């Protein structure tokens, strides 16, 4: 097969707790208040990474401040794939290949790649690349990294072990050539690798082998990659700083420095932009977006993303082990009302385990809003008067996550389910999510995904072989028949057959209702008009690269 081609699927500090119990507030009152800015408040979108006006010449220099909504959790790509950490990783690290904004696979540290057989891929590496510590990049560096990701210490979450469950080995062919051999035929393998290089996860980033040997576990606090910026410092809850890497293999960065600051409140991020204290901010609220758009010194960017928010259920525990209960909770949620009134139209409903924009996405019927049916199903399951539950989630980590959880809380109350909402700091929330399902205290919880390849995503969240801590199956859901369908899809050489199998799998997962399907967001970012060539990704991440520059 020609280089760069292959089987492709269809494109289609201290913890703080806040407990909230809905009392004396109707769902209508809450949603009306939360959506004071209606759909009529839509703003015009500016294209991310749009070229600078012709009369302006890019200049070198300047320190850009980008505010993120939650703290970076870890600087080791093998141990953390959350969005705040990815904001740092994308400055420092690179992978073999990556996705373009339109989901085309493009070169990175690999110049070309070729599928030699149904279960092996050969990558020709980019010569003349150095890590930030001066170590040369070569095939041995790739092997060391992939072997490390595949074999993390038992007490660590291993993102690579999860995502590369199909990988058998990495062979060094010569100094600039590696072969990746899979355990079985996987038509989606090249998508997994591309997605792992800053798409929705991070296990594909390549770390300096010398740094791996020197720092060991301290790689959680320092970063040494090949990217256009190099690590300077990370002061938790204060800032992360990266500086231009002058020995970068490609175009040298225009910016002198990039500073990441944590600002949890969306309105505070907007105020920072207006005051000129920051240059770039993501996950702004619709309530402030019009203000930013009309500001003479600021611009907005709106991106329809694959970032989905939904409610997980502990399927190993009663009452969530009963399919009727899970289906009832899905029928209880008015997704269209939440999209319109909470998100002011900056979201779209989610009917199943994937959303438009994900590789392999297929539309599924989902569950219509039907409170009467929800009550009947609860009664059939033995809960005619409903039940009480606790829902756990963060505030400010995702676009209107708190307001979305409140809306779900109120709508569940309307069918007899009384929910206590417990809000945790993001790091503590992630710690709970990563507990094995049979030991986890969770009942209902906010869940989210950046939208990787559909087959990979369903495996992660709902596969029988991916319970935490090995994978990301927090609920304890397990459907062997769906696992078998996904396995067939991976092995099929026929694209139409793969799509049909993925459709079958998505419809089955949707019907089993392991989660309360909710919505995918349209993320709003704002930036100074003096900043050019920002990158607003399909996952919602807003970042910069070597081509980003600032006017004086």
Secondary structure, 3 states (H helix, E strand, C coil): CCCCECCCCCCCCCCCCEEEECCCCCHHHHHHHHCCCCHHHCCCCCCCCCCCCCCCCCCCCCEEEEEECCCCCCCCCCCCCCHHHHHHHHHHCCCCEEECCCCCEEECCEEEEEEEECCEEEEEECCCCECCCCCECCHHHHHHHHHHHHCCCCCCCCHHHHHCCCEEEEEEEECCEEEEEECCCCCCHHHHHHHCCCCCCCCCCCCCHHHHHHHHHHHHCCCCCCCCEEEEEEECCCEEEEEECCCCCCCCCCCCEEEEEECCCHHHHHHHHHHCCCCEECCCCHHHHHHHHCCCCEEEEEEEEEEEEEEEECCCCCCCCCHHHHHHHHHCCCHHHHHHHHCCCCEEECCCCCCCCCCCCCCCCCCCCCHHHHHHHHHHCCCCCCEEEEEEECCCCCCCHHHHHHHHHHHHHCCCEEEEEEECCHHHHHHHHCCCCCCCCCCEEEEEECCCCHHHHHHHHHCCCCECCCCCECCCCCCHHHHHHHHHHHHCCCHHHHHHHHHHHHHHHHHHCCEEEEEEEEEEEEEECCEECCEECCCCCEECCCCCEECC
